[in-house]
Amino acid sequence: MAAKKAPTKVRGVYEREQGSGIWWIRYEVEGKPKREKVGRRSDAIALYQKRKADVRIGIKLPDNLRQSSQCRGTRARGNPVVQGSRQAGPLHIYASSRGSLACTRRA
């Protein structure tokens, strides 16, 4: 019986615990390392290629970005405005210069 062949290595795609079946990707954006947990190896390879293409183009936000229910700025100021409230105007969420999410209320 032939021994199980190890999968070929792909740059930026790795399995933290050997044999776990959970694959991760590692890439850099503006010199800062980024890591994401993906799942299947084939999905990890595809996502790694997409992220690298996005870095080359200059896109900063991933498709599946998680958003909080409130803006960081409104919580910091102690403003009890809840997202979706029409009293203070619509909420505008955008990417800040640091690549994170920021938000403002427009009147």
C-alpha positions as CSV (number, residue, x, y, z in Angstrom):
1,M,0.0,0.0,0.0
2,A,1.4,3.4,-1.0
3,A,2.0,6.1,1.7
4,K,-0.3,9.1,1.7
5,K,1.3,11.8,-0.4
6,A,1.7,15.2,1.3
7,P,0.0,18.1,-0.6
8,T,2.2,20.4,-2.5
9,K,3.1,23.6,-0.7
10,V,1.5,26.8,-1.7
11,R,3.0,30.1,-0.5
12,G,0.8,31.9,2.1
13,V,-1.4,28.9,2.8
14,Y,-0.7,26.7,5.9
15,E,-2.3,24.4,8.4
16,R,-1.6,25.4,12.0
17,E,-2.1,22.0,13.4
18,Q,-1.1,19.2,11.1
19,G,-4.0,17.0,10.1
20,S,-6.7,19.3,11.6
21,G,-8.2,20.2,8.2
22,I,-8.4,23.9,9.1
23,W,-6.3,26.0,6.8
24,W,-5.1,29.6,7.3
25,I,-3.7,32.2,4.9
26,R,-1.0,34.7,5.6
27,Y,-0.3,37.8,3.5
28,E,1.0,41.4,3.9
29,V,-0.7,44.7,3.4
30,E,1.6,47.7,3.4
31,G,4.2,45.7,5.2
32,K,1.9,44.5,8.0
33,P,1.2,40.8,8.2
34,K,-2.4,39.7,8.0
35,R,-3.8,36.2,8.8
36,E,-7.2,34.7,8.2
37,K,-8.7,31.4,9.2
38,V,-10.4,29.9,6.1
39,G,-11.3,26.2,6.4
40,R,-10.7,23.9,3.4
41,R,-7.4,24.0,1.6
42,S,-8.9,24.7,-1.8
43,D,-10.9,27.7,-0.3
44,A,-7.7,28.9,1.4
45,I,-5.8,28.9,-1.9
46,A,-8.6,30.7,-3.7
47,L,-8.9,33.3,-1.0
48,Y,-5.1,33.8,-0.8
49,Q,-5.0,34.6,-4.5
50,K,-8.0,37.0,-4.2
51,R,-6.4,38.8,-1.2
52,K,-3.1,39.2,-3.1
53,A,-4.9,40.5,-6.1
54,D,-6.8,43.0,-3.9
55,V,-3.5,44.2,-2.4
56,R,-2.0,44.8,-5.9
57,I,-5.1,46.7,-6.9
58,G,-5.3,48.7,-3.6
59,I,-8.5,47.4,-2.2
60,K,-8.3,47.5,1.6
61,L,-11.6,45.9,2.9
62,P,-12.4,42.2,2.5
63,D,-15.8,41.0,1.2
64,N,-16.8,39.4,4.5
65,L,-15.9,42.2,6.8
66,R,-17.6,42.0,10.2
67,Q,-19.3,45.1,11.3
68,S,-20.4,46.1,14.8
69,S,-23.9,47.2,15.7
70,Q,-22.6,50.7,16.7
71,C,-19.9,52.9,15.5
72,R,-16.7,53.1,17.5
73,G,-16.9,56.9,17.5
74,T,-20.5,57.1,18.9
75,R,-19.6,54.8,21.8
76,A,-16.4,56.7,22.6
77,R,-18.3,60.0,22.9
78,G,-21.0,58.4,25.1
79,N,-23.7,59.2,22.6
80,P,-26.6,56.7,23.1
81,V,-27.6,56.9,19.4
82,V,-28.3,53.4,18.1
83,Q,-27.6,52.4,14.5
84,G,-30.8,52.7,12.4
85,S,-32.1,55.6,14.5
86,R,-33.3,58.5,12.2
87,Q,-33.1,61.2,14.8
88,A,-29.5,62.1,14.2
89,G,-29.5,61.4,10.4
90,P,-28.3,58.4,8.4
91,L,-25.1,56.5,9.5
92,H,-22.3,56.7,7.0
93,I,-19.7,53.9,7.4
94,Y,-16.4,54.3,5.5
95,A,-12.8,53.1,5.5
96,S,-10.5,55.3,7.5
97,S,-7.0,56.2,6.5
98,R,-5.7,53.4,8.7
99,G,-7.8,50.8,6.9
100,S,-10.3,50.3,9.7
101,L,-13.9,51.3,9.7
102,A,-15.1,54.7,10.9
103,C,-18.5,56.3,10.8
104,T,-20.3,59.6,11.0
105,R,-23.8,60.8,11.1
106,R,-25.0,62.9,8.3
107,A,-27.7,65.5,9.0
